[in-house]
Amino acid sequence: MRIEKLSDKMVYMDNTLTKRILYNEKRILNFVLNFRPGQGVPPHNHEDSDLIVLVITGEGEMTVDGAVHKVSEGDVIYCTGNEVFSITNTGQRDMSCFVVLSPNPSPVYLKEI
């Protein structure tokens, strides 16, 4: 068993989003994405890995297969691996998202930013 503190992973930078890994295990990858207002991730998918995103704090827009959805603190989003999504902090304060990918995808996603 391991216990991690989400607050330790909520790190913001003015010049780029941050990604802080919590768990990188054989069957699951979990990390926190942190965005200043205006920051986001471009459209992409995760092949064979399903995605769960919990908005911890802040608000923004998540686009899934071209449809734009407003998301805010407490929202939980599920996407299949083939759905193309992006997320952008459109609010006035910092935004953090708790992300789970399963099964653990290719090594390209394993790097912290």
MDAnalysis code that builds the backbone (N, CA, C; Angstrom):
import MDAnalysis as mda
import numpy as np

u = mda.Universe.empty(339, n_residues=113, atom_resindex=np.repeat(np.arange(113), 3), trajectory=True)
u.add_TopologyAttr("name", ["N", "CA", "C"] * 113)
u.add_TopologyAttr("resid", np.arange(1, 114))
u.add_TopologyAttr("resname", ["MET", "ARG", "ILE", "GLU", "LYS", "LEU", "SER", "ASP", "LYS", "MET", "VAL", "TYR", "MET", "ASP", "ASN", "THR", "LEU", "THR", "LYS", "ARG", "ILE", "LEU", "TYR", "ASN", "GLU", "LYS", "ARG", "ILE", "LEU", "ASN", "PHE", "VAL", "LEU", "ASN", "PHE", "ARG", "PRO", "GLY", "GLN", "GLY", "VAL", "PRO", "PRO", "HIS", "ASN", "HIS", "GLU", "ASP", "SER", "ASP", "LEU", "ILE", "VAL", "LEU", "VAL", "ILE", "THR", "GLY", "GLU", "GLY", "GLU", "MET", "THR", "VAL", "ASP", "GLY", "ALA", "VAL", "HIS", "LYS", "VAL", "SER", "GLU", "GLY", "ASP", "VAL", "ILE", "TYR", "CYS", "THR", "GLY", "ASN", "GLU", "VAL", "PHE", "SER", "ILE", "THR", "ASN", "THR", "GLY", "GLN", "ARG", "ASP", "MET", "SER", "CYS", "PHE", "VAL", "VAL", "LEU", "SER", "PRO", "ASN", "PRO", "SER", "PRO", "VAL", "TYR", "LEU", "LYS", "GLU", "ILE"])
u.atoms.positions = np.array([
    [0.843, -1.185, 0.000],
    [0.000, 0.000, 0.000],
    [0.880, 1.237, 0.000],
    [0.424, 2.262, -0.723],
    [1.088, 3.563, -0.721],
    [0.037, 4.650, -0.577],
    [0.366, 5.678, 0.132],
    [-0.507, 6.837, 0.266],
    [0.235, 8.057, -0.257],
    [-0.407, 8.795, -1.118],
    [0.153, 10.028, -1.679],
    [-0.751, 11.192, -1.302],
    [-0.195, 12.366, -1.200],
    [-0.951, 13.591, -0.928],
    [-1.195, 14.330, -2.239],
    [-2.453, 14.535, -2.599],
    [-2.760, 15.287, -3.810],
    [-2.167, 16.683, -3.767],
    [-2.195, 17.303, -2.599],
    [-1.687, 18.672, -2.483],
    [-0.208, 18.765, -2.867],
    [0.550, 17.689, -2.666],
    [1.964, 17.676, -3.070],
    [2.128, 17.656, -4.585],
    [1.112, 17.217, -5.289],
    [1.168, 17.085, -6.753],
    [0.525, 18.265, -7.473],
    [-0.041, 19.198, -6.724],
    [-0.686, 20.373, -7.309],
    [0.341, 21.500, -7.393],
    [1.126, 21.455, -8.474],
    [2.236, 22.376, -8.709],
    [1.949, 23.124, -10.001],
    [2.006, 24.447, -9.956],
    [1.667, 25.269, -11.114],
    [2.880, 26.049, -11.588],
    [2.978, 26.205, -12.917],
    [4.046, 27.003, -13.520],
    [3.408, 27.960, -14.519],
    [3.942, 29.154, -14.597],
    [3.368, 30.149, -15.494],
    [3.591, 29.822, -16.963],
    [4.689, 29.150, -17.293],
    [5.031, 28.941, -18.702],
    [4.536, 27.618, -19.287],
    [4.048, 26.697, -18.455],
    [3.580, 25.411, -18.975],
    [2.700, 24.711, -17.943],
    [1.856, 23.815, -18.432],
    [1.114, 22.955, -17.507],
    [2.095, 22.027, -16.806],
    [1.678, 21.418, -15.712],
    [2.519, 20.414, -15.067],
    [1.750, 19.106, -14.952],
    [2.504, 18.026, -14.958],
    [1.959, 16.673, -14.784],
    [2.811, 15.992, -13.731],
    [2.184, 15.585, -12.629],
    [2.887, 14.933, -11.539],
    [2.297, 13.539, -11.326],
    [3.141, 12.526, -11.489],
    [2.693, 11.136, -11.412],
    [2.512, 10.708, -9.961],
    [1.375, 10.066, -9.692],
    [1.093, 9.465, -8.395],
    [1.463, 7.984, -8.420],
    [0.852, 7.242, -9.337],
    [1.082, 5.798, -9.414],
    [1.347, 5.384, -10.861],
    [2.442, 4.695, -11.051],
    [2.797, 4.138, -12.352],
    [2.998, 2.649, -12.127],
    [1.931, 1.904, -12.299],
    [1.943, 0.465, -12.033],
    [1.683, -0.304, -13.319],
    [1.822, -1.596, -13.264],
    [1.670, -2.440, -14.452],
    [0.321, -2.217, -15.145],
    [-0.763, -2.122, -14.378],
    [-2.101, -2.051, -14.959],
    [-2.722, -0.658, -14.961],
    [-2.053, 0.320, -14.307],
    [-2.680, 1.636, -14.179],
    [-1.634, 2.743, -14.118],
    [-1.975, 3.876, -14.694],
    [-1.170, 5.087, -14.592],
    [-2.075, 6.172, -14.046],
    [-1.603, 6.885, -13.032],
    [-2.394, 7.930, -12.382],
    [-1.518, 9.148, -12.164],
    [-2.037, 10.317, -12.502],
    [-1.268, 11.545, -12.321],
    [-2.208, 12.723, -12.116],
    [-1.628, 13.859, -11.745],
    [-2.372, 15.100, -11.593],
    [-1.874, 16.070, -12.659],
    [-2.808, 16.629, -13.423],
    [-2.506, 17.688, -14.385],
    [-2.877, 19.018, -13.757],
    [-1.994, 20.001, -13.897],
    [-2.198, 21.307, -13.292],
    [-2.069, 22.393, -14.355],
    [-3.039, 23.296, -14.397],
    [-3.094, 24.331, -15.419],
    [-3.298, 25.705, -14.793],
    [-2.540, 26.666, -15.236],
    [-2.843, 28.071, -14.975],
    [-3.950, 28.466, -15.966],
    [-4.670, 29.559, -15.722],
    [-5.676, 30.002, -16.685],
    [-5.087, 30.111, -18.089],
    [-5.815, 29.563, -19.059],
    [-5.397, 29.588, -20.453],
    [-4.580, 28.390, -20.895],
    [-4.034, 27.628, -19.962],
    [-3.237, 26.450, -20.322],
    [-4.141, 25.245, -20.574],
    [-3.627, 24.279, -21.333],
    [-4.394, 23.081, -21.603],
    [-3.576, 22.044, -22.343],
    [-4.223, 20.933, -22.667],
    [-3.594, 19.884, -23.468],
    [-4.303, 19.836, -24.822],
    [-3.542, 19.640, -25.900],
    [-4.141, 19.607, -27.239],
    [-4.927, 18.317, -27.462],
    [-5.735, 18.283, -28.521],
    [-6.509, 17.077, -28.827],
    [-5.605, 15.857, -29.026],
    [-5.981, 14.763, -28.383],
    [-5.257, 13.498, -28.527],
    [-6.125, 12.378, -27.966],
    [-5.685, 11.149, -28.139],
    [-6.366, 10.015, -27.524],
    [-5.320, 9.122, -26.864],
    [-5.781, 8.063, -26.236],
    [-4.875, 7.165, -25.525],
    [-5.010, 5.732, -26.019],
    [-5.200, 5.575, -27.324],
    [-5.260, 4.262, -27.965],
    [-6.155, 3.292, -27.211],
    [-5.562, 2.305, -26.579],
    [-6.316, 1.241, -25.910],
    [-6.531, 1.478, -24.422],
    [-6.217, 2.655, -23.932],
    [-6.375, 2.949, -22.501],
    [-7.576, 3.850, -22.278],
    [-8.461, 3.437, -21.392],
    [-9.584, 4.286, -21.013],
    [-9.089, 5.374, -20.069],
    [-9.832, 6.478, -20.021],
    [-9.429, 7.661, -19.287],
    [-10.523, 8.081, -18.322],
    [-10.137, 8.394, -17.099],
    [-11.037, 9.004, -16.127],
    [-10.366, 10.283, -15.645],
    [-11.115, 11.378, -15.667],
    [-10.616, 12.674, -15.211],
    [-11.556, 13.203, -14.141],
    [-11.007, 13.530, -12.977],
    [-11.754, 14.185, -11.900],
    [-11.216, 15.602, -11.783],
    [-12.081, 16.598, -11.951],
    [-11.662, 17.981, -11.778],
    [-11.602, 18.253, -10.274],
    [-10.384, 18.431, -9.764],
    [-10.175, 18.659, -8.332],
    [-10.516, 20.093, -7.965],
    [-10.017, 21.010, -8.768],
    [-10.246, 22.431, -8.513],
    [-10.229, 23.188, -9.834],
    [-10.969, 24.281, -9.885],
    [-11.006, 25.107, -11.079],
    [-12.118, 24.711, -12.027],
    [-12.048, 25.288, -13.227],
    [-13.058, 25.019, -14.248],
    [-12.446, 25.200, -15.628],
    [-13.088, 24.579, -16.600],
    [-12.563, 24.697, -17.946],
    [-13.492, 24.084, -18.958],
    [-12.919, 23.786, -20.113],
    [-13.657, 23.134, -21.180],
    [-12.931, 21.873, -21.591],
    [-13.701, 20.815, -21.768],
    [-13.160, 19.561, -22.265],
    [-13.893, 19.258, -23.564],
    [-13.111, 19.067, -24.614],
    [-13.676, 18.734, -25.914],
    [-13.448, 17.248, -26.147],
    [-14.518, 16.533, -26.451],
    [-14.440, 15.096, -26.719],
    [-15.083, 14.837, -28.081],
    [-14.269, 14.332, -29.004],
    [-14.727, 14.064, -30.373],
    [-15.467, 15.271, -30.961],
    [-14.927, 16.463, -30.712],
    [-15.468, 17.689, -31.286],
    [-16.555, 18.376, -30.490],
    [-17.126, 17.715, -29.493],
    [-18.180, 18.319, -28.665],
    [-17.548, 18.978, -27.438],
    [-17.873, 20.249, -27.214],
    [-17.303, 21.017, -26.108],
    [-18.203, 20.897, -24.884],
    [-17.584, 20.593, -23.730],
    [-18.311, 20.448, -22.470],
    [-17.661, 21.329, -21.415],
    [-18.461, 22.086, -20.689],
    [-17.952, 22.839, -19.544],
    [-17.751, 21.850, -18.401],
    [-16.598, 21.939, -17.727],
    [-16.316, 21.069, -16.583],
    [-15.853, 21.949, -15.424],
    [-16.158, 21.493, -14.208],
    [-15.758, 22.254, -13.029],
    [-15.534, 21.315, -11.861],
    [-15.064, 21.881, -10.782],
    [-14.716, 21.132, -9.579],
    [-15.774, 20.084, -9.235],
    [-15.321, 18.846, -9.065],
    [-16.216, 17.749, -8.713],
    [-16.714, 16.937, -9.889],
    [-16.549, 17.425, -11.109],
    [-16.982, 16.661, -12.283],
    [-16.029, 15.498, -12.531],
    [-16.605, 14.360, -12.925],
    [-15.831, 13.176, -13.288],
    [-16.183, 12.826, -14.729],
    [-15.155, 12.692, -15.556],
    [-15.342, 12.449, -16.979],
    [-14.713, 11.105, -17.334],
    [-15.416, 10.321, -18.137],
    [-14.907, 9.036, -18.615],
    [-14.850, 9.075, -20.136],
    [-13.712, 8.683, -20.704],
    [-13.549, 8.574, -22.156],
    [-12.929, 7.225, -22.486],
    [-13.381, 6.655, -23.579],
    [-12.731, 5.439, -24.057],
    [-11.428, 5.832, -24.748],
    [-10.553, 4.870, -24.938],
    [-9.242, 5.146, -25.504],
    [-9.252, 5.730, -26.896],
    [-10.286, 5.446, -27.682],
    [-10.310, 5.948, -29.053],
    [-10.937, 7.333, -29.177],
    [-11.549, 7.866, -28.125],
    [-12.134, 9.207, -28.188],
    [-11.021, 10.259, -28.132],
    [-11.111, 11.237, -29.007],
    [-10.132, 12.324, -29.051],
    [-10.620, 13.430, -28.117],
    [-9.749, 13.845, -27.191],
    [-10.156, 14.849, -26.211],
    [-9.054, 15.882, -26.016],
    [-9.464, 17.029, -25.509],
    [-8.553, 18.073, -25.061],
    [-9.185, 18.722, -23.837],
    [-8.370, 19.406, -23.054],
    [-8.898, 20.124, -21.891],
    [-8.133, 21.426, -21.745],
    [-8.877, 22.489, -21.437],
    [-8.289, 23.817, -21.290],
    [-8.884, 24.502, -20.074],
    [-8.035, 25.158, -19.298],
    [-8.492, 25.961, -18.170],
    [-9.022, 27.277, -18.728],
    [-10.331, 27.446, -18.716],
    [-10.960, 28.671, -19.205],
    [-11.395, 29.575, -18.057],
    [-11.063, 29.170, -16.836],
    [-11.461, 29.947, -15.664],
    [-10.450, 31.019, -15.305],
    [-10.697, 31.650, -14.172],
    [-9.852, 32.733, -13.681],
    [-8.854, 32.279, -12.624],
    [-8.934, 31.007, -12.207],
    [-8.000, 30.501, -11.192],
    [-7.386, 29.187, -11.661],
    [-6.403, 28.720, -10.933],
    [-5.715, 27.478, -11.291],
    [-6.690, 26.307, -11.321],
    [-6.363, 25.342, -12.156],
    [-7.187, 24.140, -12.324],
    [-6.305, 22.911, -12.169],
    [-6.785, 21.910, -11.441],
    [-6.083, 20.630, -11.297],
    [-7.041, 19.487, -11.578],
    [-6.532, 18.453, -12.258],
    [-7.323, 17.275, -12.605],
    [-6.585, 16.009, -12.188],
    [-7.294, 15.103, -11.555],
    [-6.812, 13.784, -11.157],
    [-7.135, 12.847, -12.316],
    [-6.112, 12.248, -12.920],
    [-6.279, 11.472, -14.150],
    [-5.882, 10.017, -13.916],
    [-6.701, 9.107, -14.433],
    [-6.418, 7.678, -14.369],
    [-6.475, 7.119, -15.784],
    [-5.439, 6.382, -16.183],
    [-5.406, 5.668, -17.454],
    [-5.252, 4.178, -17.170],
    [-6.124, 3.377, -17.785],
    [-6.033, 1.937, -17.588],
    [-6.489, 1.242, -18.863],
    [-5.723, 0.266, -19.354],
    [-4.442, -0.178, -18.809],
    [-3.367, 0.887, -19.020],
    [-2.273, 0.717, -18.313],
    [-1.161, 1.650, -18.406],
    [-0.721, 1.730, -19.871],
    [-0.706, 2.942, -20.437],
    [-0.394, 3.092, -21.871],
    [1.094, 3.010, -22.166],
    [1.414, 3.375, -23.385],
    [2.802, 3.329, -23.834],
    [3.684, 4.261, -23.011],
    [4.990, 4.018, -23.005],
    [5.924, 4.800, -22.183],
    [5.939, 6.304, -22.470],
    [5.419, 6.736, -23.607],
    [5.440, 8.161, -23.932],
    [4.665, 8.985, -22.904],
    [3.690, 8.379, -22.228],
    [2.857, 9.100, -21.263],
    [3.433, 9.077, -19.854],
    [4.548, 8.403, -19.655],
    [5.070, 8.189, -18.317],
    [5.932, 9.325, -17.783],
    [6.225, 10.324, -18.600],
    [7.106, 11.406, -18.184],
    [6.327, 12.496, -17.448],
    [6.945, 13.007, -16.378],
    [6.381, 14.174, -15.723],
    [6.737, 15.411, -16.534],
    [5.904, 16.406, -16.443],
    [6.170, 17.692, -17.084],
    [6.311, 18.719, -15.970],
])
